[in-house]
Amino acid sequence: MADTHDMQDGKNFYFDVPQTCTAFPLKGSNALDWGMKNRLARIFSPDDCRTVMLAVDHGYFQGPTTGLERIDVTITPLIPYADALMITRGALRSCIPPEMNKPVVLRSTGGQSILKELSNERIAVDIEDAVRLNASGLAVQVYIGGVHEHESIGNLIEMVDSGNRHGIPTMAVTGVGKELVRDAKYLGLATRMCAELGAHFVKTYYCEPGFARVAAGCPVPLVIAGGKKLPELEALAMCYRAISEGAAGVDMGRNIFQCEAPQAMIQAVRAVVHGDETPGKALDLYHSLKSMEERSQYAK
């Protein structure tokens, strides 16, 4: 029992200072509970409500793709430059040091390989395991217009409900099959549906023309996928255009870890996302950092 001897009454209640009640600045998130907002504020920088997520979950359907053969060797050095890490629970447990203090967006659906119909996924992570892993977000693939559209929407709904019970936000990932066109009409439909069904943020593709309409029509933050490996300037230009047209960040994988200088590239991407740097100047930064890395390696 607390010692009540010689207790003192509070003496300064600041009667003339109203209690602070600030709005949560992230798009579409002000009405969420405290724990949900806290996790989102770890993924999206409170300074600008943007994020540079590092996507390294490709192995769940592609196997040991180029750049991810040894996650412990190639990805761990990139973590300090990322705002969040998108990864599977198996790779997280086996390859990522537990001392890492960056938020994890946990890949939570799966079930098919590149040898089969990719849209035939199921929920692949129990919510209690996500809690055990201290996940800050849950990633669910949604295939609007795909063969298994209905099932993937069901996965999203179930994961949103589970996450809401535990204060963990859900990111819907708009999967686009070969038969679908990644244009503004389709992406506007897919992202809006995901948000309406409860996703707290959405990962989608950049498109030209019309991405500004896609972003404006989605009531929650959009982060863009990097997609296939592009030349560095093209990847940085895509990031710049997406941010300029309303994206809240990127969730980039191959355009970082398949680069000749991944550490330099992720810092260049950060310069665009968080510093509003132009693609040309960001490319100059990439080459400068790449040269420094090469000189450092040569010195060894």
Stockholm file with secondary structure:
# STOCKHOLM 1.0

chainA/1-300         MADTHDMQDGKNFYFDVPQTCTAFPLKGSNALDWGMKNRLARIFSPDDCRTVMLAVDHGYFQGPTTGLERIDVTITPLIPYADALMITRGALRSCIPPEMNKPVVLRSTGGQSILKELSNERIAVDIEDAVRLNASGLAVQVYIGGVHEHESIGNLIEMVDSGNRHGIPTMAVTGVGKELVRDAKYLGLATRMCAELGAHFVKTYYCEPGFARVAAGCPVPLVIAGGKKLPELEALAMCYRAISEGAAGVDMGRNIFQCEAPQAMIQAVRAVVHGDETPGKALDLYHSLKSMEERSQYAK
#=GR chainA/1-300 SS CCCCTTCCCCCCCCTTSCCCCCCCCSTTCTTSCHHHHHHHHHHSCTTTSCEEEEECCTHHHHCSCTTCTTHHHHTGGGGGGCSEEEECHHHHHHHSCTTCCSCEEEECEECCCTTSCTTCCEECSCHHHHHHTTCSEEEEEECTTSTTHHHHHHHHHHHHHHHHHHTCCEEEEECCCTTSCCSHHHHHHHHHHHHHTTCSEEEECCCTTTHHHHHHHCSSCEEEECCSCCCHHHHHHHHHHHHHTTCCEEEESHHHHTSSSHHHHHHHHHHHHHHCCCHHHHHHHHHHHHHHHHHHHHHC
#=GC SS_cons         CCCCTTCCCCCCCCTTSCCCCCCCCSTTCTTSCHHHHHHHHHHSCTTTSCEEEEECCTHHHHCSCTTCTTHHHHTGGGGGGCSEEEECHHHHHHHSCTTCCSCEEEECEECCCTTSCTTCCEECSCHHHHHHTTCSEEEEEECTTSTTHHHHHHHHHHHHHHHHHHTCCEEEEECCCTTSCCSHHHHHHHHHHHHHTTCSEEEECCCTTTHHHHHHHCSSCEEEECCSCCCHHHHHHHHHHHHHTTCCEEEESHHHHTSSSHHHHHHHHHHHHHHCCCHHHHHHHHHHHHHHHHHHHHHC
//
